[in-house]
Amino acid sequence: MNYHNKSFRPIQNSENGETTEETIFKYKQEGTILTSEYSGGQIKKGHLIGLVDENGNIEMRYHQINNNKELMTGICFSKPEILTNGKIRLHETWEWTSGDKSKGKSTLEEI
């Protein structure tokens, strides 16, 4: 699976997460290396870097600056689902490595 030049937005997130439907992720992929810049909603600017396996699963690390000017970091694992319209839905489990170090789940869909 290749995520290159695809954009995603959250459709669901745990309450302790910072991304919302206003947050847009723009993915780039070279081989198995995935990167993204993202912003919108509570996020001023964010970046992620990850590895994509043969099934399209993503293991990533992220850092972002929120509207409170706080630098937040975390770990995320994403599992893809191909929708009937051919778009990708990502089922994510994540954990803050900063702040309260809490965990959550989110769902992103390709725009």
N, C-alpha and C positions, 0 to 999 in steps of 0.2 A: 504494500500500500504506500502511496506517495502523497504527502500533504503539501507539496510545493505549490505556492501561490494560492492556497486556499485560506479563506477567512472564516472564523468561528465567533459565535456569541453565546454566552451562558443563557440557558433557559431555566435553570434551577441551580441553587447553591445553598449550602448550610448557612445558618444565621451568623456564624462566626467568620464567614468568608467576606472578602471585599469586592469581588466581581459581581456585576449585575448585567441585565440585558443590554445596558448601555456600553458595556466593555466589549471592544472589538479586538480579536487576536488575528494577526496576519502572519501565517506560517510560511517558512522557507525550509526546504529540505535539500541536502546534498548527500547522496548515499544514505547512510543510516543516521546522519546527524540532522536534527531538527532544531530550528531557532524560531523565535517569534518576538515581535514587538507588540505591545498592547497598551491601550489606554481607554478612558471613558468611564463615566459614572464616578465611583470613589477613587479611581486609579488615575493619577497624573501621568505616570509613565512606568512601564514594566517591560521586562525581558525574560525569556525562558530559553533554556538549552536542554536538549534531551537526545535520547537514542531511541530509534524505532526498530522493533524486532521484525522477524519474518511474518508475523501475524498482524502487524500494524499497531501493536501495543507500544505505548510510549512511557519511558521512564525519564522524568525531567526534574530540573531544579529551576526555581524562579526567584526573582527579586523585583520589588516594585516600590514606588513612592506613592503614598496615598494623599488625599486632599488635606490631611492633617500634617503633611510634610514628614511622615514617619517612613523609615526604610524597613520594609518587611521582606522576609525570605521564607522559602518553603520547598517542600518535596511533593511531587505529584506523580501518580500512576494513572494512565488513561487507557481504556479499552474501547476500540472502535466497534460501531454497529453500522451496517449499511442499511439505510432506509429504502423504502419502496421507490422513492423518487430518485435514488442513486446518490443522495447526499449522505454525509457522514455524521453520525452522532457519537460523541465521546462521553463515556461514563468514567468519571474521575473520582479517585480517593486521594486526599491530600492531607498534608500536615504542616503547620507552621513550624519553622525552625527558629523563629524569633517571637517576641511577644509572649503570649500565654502558652505557646507550643501545643495548641489544641488541634484536633483533627476534624475533617469534614468530607462531604461528598458534593460533587457538582456534575451538571450535565451541560455539555456544549453542543451546538448544532452548526453545521456548515451553512454559511449564508449564501 
